[in-house]
């Protein structure tokens, strides 16, 4: 009988268990970061009545949330809240309000900018495009940073008329 047999068996088990423990630790620490990952943005809108905006990891969950918010804001039915935009990753996102001289108005959404400056630059390009010269207004209605926080943007997008 080998007196070291139990020690050798324990050592083999321990050596086999170490890689498993390392893999389990890596998975446990990486999973929250992967789950948080980049978020997309979903926008639902009931024309002339309300809208809903949600950041989510998938279009289905994003639009479900955005539609709920739209229904709550507008008081209308879910079918009245149209799926307007899904952008992934959301990046910096802007909701622009545009109105022409005849009173026609609408929202234009920009998303995916890497920085605030890039988003503002894209918005200025929209508002100063030759086809928009007769528009009375082109301004930020709302904006979100890359983390999904609503932010105040007071930059003027074109010279006042």
C-alpha positions in Angstrom: 0.0 0.0 0.0 1.3 3.4 -1.0 1.0 5.9 1.9 1.2 8.9 -0.6 -1.7 7.6 -2.8 -4.3 9.9 -1.2 -2.0 12.9 -1.5 -1.3 12.1 -5.2 -5.0 11.7 -5.9 -5.8 14.9 -4.1 -3.1 16.8 -6.1 -4.4 15.5 -9.4 -7.9 16.6 -8.5 -6.7 20.0 -7.4 -4.7 20.4 -10.7 -7.8 19.5 -12.7 -10.0 21.8 -10.7 -7.8 24.9 -11.1 -8.6 25.5 -14.8 -12.3 25.0 -14.2 -12.2 27.6 -11.4 -10.3 30.1 -13.6 -12.8 29.7 -16.4 -15.7 30.1 -14.0 -14.2 33.2 -12.5 -13.6 34.8 -16.0 -17.2 34.0 -17.0 -18.6 35.4 -13.8 -16.6 38.6 -14.1 -17.1 39.1 -17.8 -20.9 38.3 -18.0 -22.1 41.6 -16.4 -19.9 43.6 -18.8 -21.1 41.7 -21.8 -24.7 41.9 -20.6 -24.4 45.7 -20.2 -22.7 46.0 -23.6 -23.7 48.7 -26.1 -27.3 49.7 -26.0 -29.5 50.5 -28.9 -32.2 53.2 -29.0 -35.9 52.6 -30.0 -38.3 55.4 -30.8 -42.0 55.1 -31.2 -44.2 58.0 -32.1 -47.9 58.8 -32.3 -48.0 61.7 -34.7 -49.3 64.9 -33.1 -49.9 63.1 -29.9 -46.7 61.7 -28.2 -43.6 59.6 -28.3 -41.6 57.1 -26.4 -37.9 56.5 -26.3 -36.0 53.6 -24.7 -32.5 52.3 -24.6 -32.3 48.5 -24.8 -30.1 45.6 -25.9 -32.6 44.4 -28.6 -35.1 46.0 -30.9 -38.0 43.9 -29.5 -37.5 45.0 -25.9 -36.6 48.6 -27.0 -39.8 49.0 -29.1 -42.0 47.4 -26.4 -40.7 49.9 -23.9 -40.9 52.8 -26.3 -44.5 51.9 -27.3 -45.5 51.7 -23.6 -44.1 55.2 -23.0 -45.8 56.5 -26.1 -49.1 55.1 -25.0 -48.7 56.6 -21.5 -47.8 60.1 -23.0 -50.4 60.2 -25.8 -53.3 58.3 -24.2 -53.7 56.5 -27.5 -53.7 52.8 -28.3 -50.5 50.8 -28.9 -51.3 50.5 -32.6 -51.2 54.4 -32.8 -47.6 54.4 -31.6 -45.5 53.7 -34.7 -42.1 52.2 -34.6 -39.9 55.0 -36.0 -36.3 54.2 -35.4 -34.0 51.5 -34.0 -30.3 52.4 -33.9 -27.6 50.1 -32.6 -25.4 51.1 -31.0 -27.3 54.2 -30.0 -24.3 56.5 -29.5 -25.1 60.1 -29.1 -28.7 60.6 -30.4 -30.7 63.7 -31.3 -34.4 64.4 -31.8 -34.6 67.4 -34.1 -37.8 69.5 -34.5 -38.3 71.1 -38.0 -41.0 73.4 -39.2 -41.5 75.1 -42.5 -43.2 78.4 -43.4 -46.5 76.6 -44.1 -46.6 75.2 -40.6 -45.7 71.6 -41.6 -43.6 70.2 -38.8 -41.9 66.9 -38.0 -39.2 65.3 -36.0 -36.0 64.0 -37.5 -33.8 61.6 -35.5 -30.0 61.2 -35.8 -28.2 58.5 -33.9 -24.9 56.6 -33.7 -22.6 59.6 -33.2 -19.4 58.8 -31.3 -19.3 62.2 -29.6 -21.4 65.2 -28.7 -19.5 67.3 -31.2 -20.2 64.8 -34.0 -23.9 64.8 -33.2 -24.1 68.6 -33.2 -22.2 68.7 -36.5 -24.6 66.2 -38.1 -27.6 68.2 -36.8 -26.1 71.5 -38.2 -25.7 69.7 -41.6 -29.4 68.7 -41.5 -30.6 72.2 -40.6 -28.4 74.1 -43.0 -29.0 71.9 -46.0 -30.1 73.8 -49.1 -33.6 72.3 -49.1 -34.2 73.5 -45.5 -33.6 77.2 -46.2 -37.4 78.0 -46.0 -37.7 76.3 -42.6 -38.7 78.5 -39.8 -37.3 76.2 -37.1 -34.7 73.5 -36.9 -33.7 72.8 -33.3 -32.9 70.2 -30.8 -36.1 68.8 -29.2 -34.1 66.3 -27.1 -30.8 64.5 -27.1 -29.2 61.5 -25.3 -25.5 60.8 -24.6 -23.9 57.4 -25.5 -24.9 56.1 -22.0 -28.6 56.8 -22.6 -28.9 59.8 -20.4 -31.1 62.6 -21.7 -28.9 65.7 -22.0 -29.6 69.4 -22.6 -28.2 70.7 -25.9 -28.5 74.5 -26.4 -26.3 74.8 -29.5 -27.8 76.9 -32.2 -28.1 74.8 -35.4 -28.4 77.7 -37.8 -28.5 81.4 -37.8 -31.8 82.9 -36.5 -34.3 84.0 -39.2 
